[in-house]
Amino acid sequence: MNDSKGYWAATLSLLSKILVVWFLASYGAGILFAPALNTIHLGGYPLGFFFAQQGSIWVFLALIWYYTKKMGEIDRAFGVSED
């Protein structure tokens, strides 16, 4: 099935969702919400500090894994997978 508009709509929807999570993890948790998150401690460090230093990296790695998994599903659904 050659539904290029549907394929790109699904791809852009996925990218939009990932970018929102990326923004919330990096800018939101590390800067905007840091004072509120700093009331919680993780491993002896304030949670806002943790997100600014290490937590956002873990979120980025999870986003990469999620993106590859979902793009594989989108590719298979539209018949453009490399499998």
Steps between C-alpha positions, in 0.01 A plus 500: 500500500646836399350752740780754522284768667388258771857382550632853546209594725580204726871582493446867582257410777761273657770765466276763658433280801869419541599866477249592771643236733854611410414862583335410830793280604779736404369853536200432723646265761849648487408870509130593524386245758836466681399694814196277552694183415784594734276422798535132399837330540631212290827338601576786735457768233203727427286360219524822295879477511484131408286573192727785393811282528402139432126444493445668166767277344308192614180649360677568167618139482148377571366733229746359246390146584132598485546683167666202332232262631209720389655587163542128433130454573406796278722371219344152518148646513562697179700227326832683485697298755847371427426157650 
